[in-house]
Amino acid sequence: MPLTDGLDEVVTLAGEVAALRKRLARLDAERVTIEGQIADYLNRIAAAAGTPAPVSAAAAPADEWKDPMPLGAAVLYILRRSPEQVFTALEIAGLLQMTDSHGAIRTHLSRLAKKKAVARLSFGKYRAV
């Protein structure tokens, strides 16, 4: 097999990988949106049923996080559970029981703020929009 055939195949396959990564990013963004809509509907159901105000994220039971969820979706979920509350990456890491991951959470918060999915109030402080 000539070297150029191998290089052509590498380029083609790399293009396919890039396309799949873009598609996965779109699906992740859609998942985050849907997770937020579900949380909103659950809050509205609780309000319509006359139950007390939704439980804040700080009081969320630890077993709620047993199902795997992308970190960005989990961060957005925490913020949307308590839209009036201001959070830092360290606080969210504590709520997610991921205290060694606050750097990754900070990165996700920054990306979510750039996408206008959350509001950056000041350095390191975020809330839901």
C-alpha positions as CSV (number, residue, x, y, z in Angstrom):
1,M,0.0,0.0,0.0
2,P,1.5,3.3,-1.0
3,L,2.1,5.9,1.7
4,T,-0.3,8.4,0.2
5,D,-3.2,5.9,0.4
6,G,-2.5,5.5,4.2
7,L,-2.4,9.2,4.6
8,D,-5.6,9.7,2.7
9,E,-7.3,7.2,4.9
10,V,-6.0,8.9,8.0
11,V,-7.3,12.2,6.8
12,T,-10.7,10.8,5.9
13,L,-11.0,9.0,9.3
14,A,-9.9,12.1,11.2
15,G,-12.6,14.0,9.4
16,E,-15.2,11.4,10.4
17,V,-14.1,11.6,14.0
18,A,-14.3,15.4,14.0
19,A,-17.8,15.2,12.5
20,L,-18.9,12.8,15.2
21,R,-17.4,15.0,18.0
22,K,-19.4,18.0,16.7
23,R,-22.6,15.8,16.6
24,L,-21.9,14.6,20.2
25,A,-21.4,18.2,21.3
26,R,-24.8,19.2,19.8
27,L,-26.4,16.2,21.5
28,D,-24.8,17.1,24.9
29,A,-26.2,20.7,24.5
30,E,-29.6,19.3,23.7
31,R,-29.4,17.0,26.8
32,V,-28.6,19.9,29.0
33,T,-31.6,21.8,27.6
34,I,-33.9,18.9,28.1
35,E,-32.6,18.3,31.7
36,G,-33.4,21.9,32.4
37,Q,-36.9,21.6,31.0
38,I,-37.5,18.5,33.0
39,A,-36.4,20.3,36.2
40,D,-38.7,23.3,35.3
41,Y,-41.7,21.0,34.7
42,L,-41.0,19.2,38.0
43,N,-40.9,22.5,39.9
44,R,-44.1,23.6,38.1
45,I,-45.8,20.3,39.0
46,A,-44.8,20.7,42.7
47,A,-46.2,24.3,42.7
48,A,-49.4,23.2,41.0
49,A,-49.8,20.4,43.5
50,G,-49.5,22.9,46.3
51,T,-46.5,21.3,47.8
52,P,-43.9,23.4,49.6
53,A,-41.3,25.3,47.5
54,P,-38.9,23.1,45.6
55,V,-36.1,21.7,47.6
56,S,-32.9,23.6,47.2
57,A,-30.0,21.9,45.6
58,A,-28.2,22.0,48.9
59,A,-30.7,19.6,50.3
60,A,-30.7,17.2,47.4
61,P,-30.2,13.7,48.5
62,A,-26.9,12.1,47.6
63,D,-28.5,9.1,46.0
64,E,-30.0,11.5,43.4
65,W,-26.6,11.4,41.7
66,K,-26.3,7.6,41.2
67,D,-27.2,7.8,37.5
68,P,-24.3,9.0,35.3
69,M,-24.8,12.5,34.0
70,P,-22.3,14.6,32.1
71,L,-20.6,17.1,34.4
72,G,-21.9,20.1,32.5
73,A,-25.5,18.9,32.8
74,A,-25.0,18.3,36.5
75,V,-23.7,21.8,37.0
76,L,-26.6,23.3,35.1
77,Y,-29.0,21.1,37.0
78,I,-27.7,22.4,40.3
79,L,-28.0,26.0,39.2
80,R,-31.5,25.5,37.8
81,R,-32.8,23.8,40.9
82,S,-32.2,27.0,42.9
83,P,-32.4,29.8,40.3
84,E,-32.3,32.6,42.8
85,Q,-29.2,31.3,44.5
86,V,-25.6,32.3,43.6
87,F,-23.0,29.5,43.5
88,T,-19.3,29.1,43.2
89,A,-17.5,26.2,41.6
90,L,-16.4,25.0,45.1
91,E,-20.0,25.0,46.4
92,I,-21.2,23.1,43.3
93,A,-18.4,20.6,43.7
94,G,-19.5,20.0,47.3
95,L,-23.1,19.5,46.3
96,L,-22.0,17.0,43.7
97,Q,-19.7,15.3,46.2
98,M,-16.8,16.0,43.8
99,T,-14.7,18.3,45.9
100,D,-11.5,17.4,44.0
101,S,-13.2,18.5,40.7
102,H,-13.9,22.2,41.3
103,G,-11.4,23.1,38.5
104,A,-13.4,21.1,35.9
105,I,-16.6,22.6,37.3
106,R,-15.1,26.1,37.0
107,T,-14.4,25.3,33.3
108,H,-18.0,24.1,32.7
109,L,-19.4,27.2,34.4
110,S,-17.3,29.4,32.1
111,R,-18.4,27.6,29.0
112,L,-22.1,27.7,30.1
113,A,-21.7,31.5,30.7
114,K,-20.3,32.0,27.2
115,K,-23.3,30.1,25.9
116,K,-25.6,32.3,28.0
117,A,-26.9,29.2,29.8
118,V,-25.9,30.7,33.1
119,A,-25.2,34.2,34.4
120,R,-21.8,35.2,35.6
121,L,-22.5,37.8,38.3
122,S,-18.9,38.4,39.3
123,F,-15.6,36.6,39.4
124,G,-16.4,33.0,40.2
125,K,-20.1,33.6,41.1
126,Y,-22.8,32.2,38.9
127,R,-26.6,31.6,38.9
128,A,-29.2,30.3,36.5
129,V,-30.7,32.5,33.9
